Amino acid sequence: MTTQTGKDNLDLAASAEALADSAPTGSLRHAAAKSVAITFATTRDAAQARDTLNGLAPDDVRRAALELFDELFARAD
């Protein structure tokens, strides 16, 4: 699924990777951003990426990853 601005999953993966690179290693933000980057890079569209992130564990990383997913996807529109 491409957003209205034309960003696809690989564009969103790159944005998430940049956020991970700027977060302290071992932080919740770093773990969430890495998870989102990998998920966007390995799924075919945003719906599949979100479904995949819903299965992420532990809970705190899942919640942070879903918040980051929403943030990145909203910026892409």
N, C-alpha and C positions, 0 to 999 in steps of 0.2 A: 504494500500500500504506500503510495507516494502522497505526501501531504500537499496542501494547496500551493505551497511555495516550491514544490518539486523536490523536497528532501526525502530521500528514501532511507531504508534501514541502515545502509552503510554510512550515510551522512550522519545519522543520529548516533551510530556506534562511534564514529570519530569524535563527535561532541562529548559523548560520555567518557571516552578515553582521555580526552583533554582534562575533563573534570577530575578524573581519577589521578592523573599525573600531578594535578595541583593540590590534591588532598594529602594530608600526612599518611604515610604508609602505616597500615594497621588500624586506621580510624574507621568508624562506621561509614563515613562519607566515601572513603577510598574503596571499601568492600562493596558498597552499593553501586558506585559508579563503575567499577570493574565488572560487576555482575550485569549491569545494564549494557555496557559496551559489548560484552561477550554475547549476550542474548540478542541484541540488535544485529550483530554481525552473523549470527547463525540461524536466524529465522527469516522467513520470506516476507512478512509484513508486520505492521504494528499490532494487529490483533493477536497474531501468534506470539509475538514478543511479550505482550501483556499477559497472556495465558501462561506462558512459560514462567514469567516472574512471579505469578501467583503461587507457584509451587516451590519457591525458593525458601530455604531454611538457613539460619534460624529466623525467628519472627522479626527481630529488630532489623536485620538486614533486608528481609522481604519488604517491610513497611518503608524503609528508607529508599529501597530500589524502586518501589512503585511510585513514591513521591517524586523521585528523580525522573522516572519515565514520564509522568504527567507533566513535569516542568519542561523537559526537553521537547516533548510532543507539542505542547502549547506554544513554545517558541518557534517551532517549525511551521506553524500555521499562519 
